[in-house]
Amino acid sequence: MKQFYMKQKVFSIRDTYQVFDEAQNVIYHGKGKVFSMHDRLDLIKDSTDETIYRMRKKLFKFMPTYLLLDSMDNFVAEIRKKISLRTHLSVQCSMGDYAVKGDIMGHTFSILDGEKEVANVTKKWISWGDTYQITIHEDKKVDFIIALIILVDKVFHESDRRSSHS
């Protein structure tokens, strides 16, 4: 089991994320592309400065839908918000049968591989900007799970960002 903390920068033109380990070392960072129609973001491993995943918004969809691609632009997953009273996202994935479930605002949620919880995420309420505490129960797919968590944030807070940039 590993603990991480994810922070989204406030007052940034593009989406910018940093993921820290328990010792507050930056492990990953995400950089969004400015003026991109597809709402692009790359997840970069800090130790190697290598892009490990690319995230792209699908255009012309009724509900927010994002693609997760590997560094060579091969399909890894598609995450889509579903109409529901609780946070529920469908995840079509080449790595397993994943789902995201939690509260209505996406502040506390779990990532499930089938019926097994592989991660849980809780938003810290008293912090500058969006800050999440992440517990990952499976060491094998940490990069992938971190990328999914960033996509969950993007899906659920997309309407907030659109209204603040208008």
N, C-alpha and C positions, 0 to 999 in steps of 0.2 A: 504494500500500500504506500502511495506517495502523495504528499501534499504540495499543492501549487497555489499561487495567487495570480489572478489576472487583473490587470488594470487597463482601462481605456483612457487615453489622454483626452482632457477637456480642452475646448477652444482650439481644435485642430481643424484645418481645412479638409484633411482626409482622415479616414479611419486609421487610428494607430493604437495597437495593442502591445502590451508587454506582459510576459508570463515569467513569474519568479518562482524559484524553489523556496524551501523553508528557510534557507540562510539569506534570502533576499537577493540572490544572484539571478540576473536575467538569463533565462534559458532559451526563450523564443521571443521574437517580436513579429508583429504583423504590420505591414505597410499597405495602405490603400492607395489606389491610383486616383489622382485628381482629375476631374472632368471626364470620367469614364461612364459611358452609358450602361455598361454591364456591372457597375459597382464592384470593381476588382479589388482583391486583396491577396497579398502573398504572405505565407507563413514562413519565417526564416529561422533556422536554428542558429542561435547566437554564437556558439563555439566555432562553427565552421563558416558562418555567413552564407550558408547554402539555402536556397529556396527548397522547402520540402513539400509544400502544398500550395496550390493556387485556388482561389475561390472566385466564382463568377456568378452574378445574378442572371437568371433567365428572364428575358424580356417578354412582355405581353402575356403575363400570367395573372389570373384573378387573385390568387393567394401568393405571398412571397415564396419564391423557389430559388434555391442556390445550388450550384454544382461545386463539388470538391474534385479537383484534378491533381494528379501527381506533378512532379517537376517537369515531366515530359508532355504534359497536357493530356494524359490518359485518364479516363473516367475512373473515379474512386467511389463517389457517392453523390446522391441528390437528396437534398433536405427540403421538405415542403411543409408549410404550416397548414394544419387542418382546422376546419371550423369545429369548435368544441368549447364547452364551458371551462375546461381545464387545459393547461398547456399540453398540446399534443402535436407532435411533428412526425411525419412519416419520413423514414430514411431508407432509400433504396441504395444498396451498397454491394460492392464486390467483395467486401471483407466479412460479411456476416449479416444477420437479421437484427438490425439496430432500431431502437425507438427512443424517443425523448418524451418524458412525462413529468409534469410538475404543476405548480400553481399558475393561476390565470395570467400573471404578468411576466412569467419567465424568470422570476427572481430566485426560486428554489426549484431545482429539477434534477432528475436522474437520467442517466443514459443506460439503457438496457441492451444487452446482447441476448436476444430471445427473452427469457424470463429472468436472467441473471443481471443484477446491477453491476456495472463495470466502473461507474463514476457517479458522484453526486456533487452538485454545485449549489452554493448559497451566496446570495448577494449580501455584502456588508452594507448596513444602512447608514452608518456614520462614517463617510469617507468622501474625499474630493474626487468626483468622477465615479464612474462605474467600477467597483472593485468586487471581485468574486473570489471566494475560497473554494478550491477544487480538491476533491479527494478522488484519486484514481486507484481502483482496487486491482487492476491488472497491469503489470509492468511491460507486457509485450507490445501494446498498441498505444503508448503514451502520445506519440506525435499525432496519430489519427484522432484520438479522443480530444486532445487540445484543439485541433482544427474544427471538430464538430461543435465544441463549446463556443468557439468564436462565431461559427455560423448560427448557432442558436441565438446569441446576442444580436447578430445582424438581423435575423428574421423578426425577432420580437420587438426590436427597437427601431425598425426601419421607418415606421410612421412618425416616431418622435424626431428622427433626424431630418426627415423631409420637411416637417413643419418648422423646425428651428432654422433651416437653411433658406426658407422662403422669404 
